[in-house]
Amino acid sequence: MDEDKEFSEHYELSGEEVLAKIKELVHEGNVRRIIITSDEGKRLIEIPLTVGVVGALLAPVWAAIGAIAALVTKCTVEVIRIDE
């Protein structure tokens, strides 16, 4: 049985760029988890993504990300992907 391998990418973004980047990442499809960390290294939110989670199911997540984006000037977005 083949196991999918995970790898991560990091993006340093300003608060206003966060929501647009997260939306872009969700539509790519091979993202397993997104973690947003503050400039000070504090984990603000971790979003597990499963196959088929789209649209209305993510509405509360978009609201939370929007609130975080309004509060932080800079943050790091860590993207955990699967390599199929």
C-alpha positions in Angstrom: 0.0 0.0 0.0 1.5 3.3 -1.0 1.5 6.0 1.6 1.2 9.7 0.6 4.2 11.8 1.7 3.6 15.1 3.3 5.8 18.2 2.8 5.3 21.8 3.9 5.7 25.2 2.5 5.9 28.5 4.4 4.7 31.9 3.3 5.3 35.1 5.2 2.4 37.4 4.4 0.9 40.7 5.6 -2.5 40.5 7.2 -4.3 41.7 4.1 -2.7 39.0 1.9 -3.7 36.1 4.1 -7.3 35.5 3.1 -6.6 35.6 -0.6 -3.7 33.2 -0.2 -5.7 30.7 1.8 -8.5 30.8 -0.8 -6.0 30.1 -3.5 -4.4 27.2 -1.5 -7.8 25.6 -0.8 -8.6 25.4 -4.5 -5.3 23.7 -5.3 -6.6 20.4 -3.9 -3.5 18.7 -2.5 -3.4 20.8 0.8 -4.0 18.7 3.9 -3.6 21.4 6.6 -3.0 25.1 6.9 -1.4 26.7 10.0 -1.3 30.4 10.6 1.3 31.6 13.0 1.8 35.1 14.4 5.0 37.1 14.0 5.9 36.1 17.6 5.5 32.4 16.7 2.1 31.9 18.4 -0.1 29.5 16.5 -3.3 31.4 15.7 -5.4 28.8 13.8 -4.9 25.4 12.3 -7.2 24.4 9.5 -7.4 20.7 8.6 -8.7 20.2 5.1 -10.2 17.0 3.9 -11.3 16.0 0.4 -14.7 17.5 -0.4 -14.6 20.3 2.1 -15.6 23.4 0.1 -18.1 26.2 -0.1 -20.5 26.8 2.7 -18.6 24.4 5.0 -15.7 26.8 5.1 -17.7 29.9 5.8 -16.9 29.9 9.5 -13.2 29.4 8.7 -13.2 32.3 6.3 -14.7 34.5 9.0 -12.0 33.4 11.5 -9.2 34.0 9.0 -10.7 37.4 8.2 -10.6 38.3 11.9 -7.0 37.1 12.2 -6.0 39.1 9.1 -7.5 42.3 10.6 -5.5 41.8 13.8 -2.1 40.9 12.6 0.3 42.9 10.5 2.5 40.0 9.5 2.1 36.2 9.9 3.4 33.0 8.6 1.2 30.5 6.7 2.4 27.0 6.8 0.9 24.7 4.2 1.1 20.9 4.7 0.6 19.2 1.3 0.4 15.6 0.2 2.6 14.3 -2.6 0.6 11.6 -4.3 
